[in-house]
Amino acid sequence: MTSTWDPPPPRRSGTSVLPVLIPIAVLIVAAVAVGSWLQFSERQAADTVRTAGSGAADRVDVEATVQRVDAAGRELVLRVRVVPRGALGEEDGTAPVADLGLQTSAATVGDLAFKAHERLTTRDVRVALSGGSIGDYPFDTYETDIEFRAVMNGGRVPVRLLFSNNDTLFSVTAEPVSPRQEAALALSVARSGSLLVFAVFMMLVMWALAASVIIGTWYLTTRGEGLVWPALAWMAATLFALSAFRNTAPGTPPIGCVLDWFAFLWAETVIALCLIAVVVTGVRTSLRQKQAG
């Protein structure tokens, strides 16, 4: 009897992955595009130099840059560079022709004084913030004003203020408030867009982790699985990992801020209660199984 040769069955063509990969690729491109646009917009805002005061040829330029905003201390640090222009300066504006004094606003801690014919150096000054509360993190906002009046040889001289911001954790908007010889800006300080997005993302992650623990608890308690140690380890690890995750929030928010009351404290409570419920239910189930056996 001769054996017949049967050809191998044709391979089943696997399900195409293109319908899955194409939407994922589109989402990735869209996310990168939106992120690039947001980063570019924030970079442009940070690089913007706002001006106020006089444009006279003989004037004193004050370049004020925000170095750091201390929301807990309710103050910001300005780095001030003074450049006398025209007849008021010598050696290309590196020194004043006479004793120069800069009077500041009430919110600024201390006035500035420079000796005649001496090389000018940058100074750091502190400016008090008003309004807002750090407890509103990451939605806290503050207000203040900065003002400079220049005095040389006992008389007022024109001032031009050039303001910029170097603190990436905060965005600062500035509006001129005085058309006179002194230069003044009203400042509004808020958390930067990237920080706000990250803080909201953290809150969503906290609630997502709490929801996943709730689902796991429902499964374990309704199936009579007993003490499932890997699941208990995962829940306990999530409980403690959430605290470490919360401490990575930029800007060191205090305990009891909006981030805590909107997400962190409730997520920790939910996870802790779920862990206790799984342990109690698992112990009861294990005891019943032991008695039945």
Secondary structure, 3 states (H helix, E strand, C coil): CCCCCCCCCCCCCCCCCHHHHHHHHHHHHHHHHHHHHHHHHHHHHHHCCEEEECCCCCCEEEEEEEEEEECCCCEEEEEEEEEECHHHEECCCCEECCCEEEEECCCECCCEEECCCCCCCCEEEEEECECCCHHHCCCCEEEEEEEEEEEECCEEECEEEEEEECCCCEEEEEEECCCCCCEEEEEEEEECHHHHHHHHHHHHHHHHHHHHHHHHHHHHHHHCCCCCHHHHHHHHHHHHHHHHHHCCCCCCCCCCCHHHHHHHHHHHHHHHHHHHHHHHHHHHHHHHHHHHC
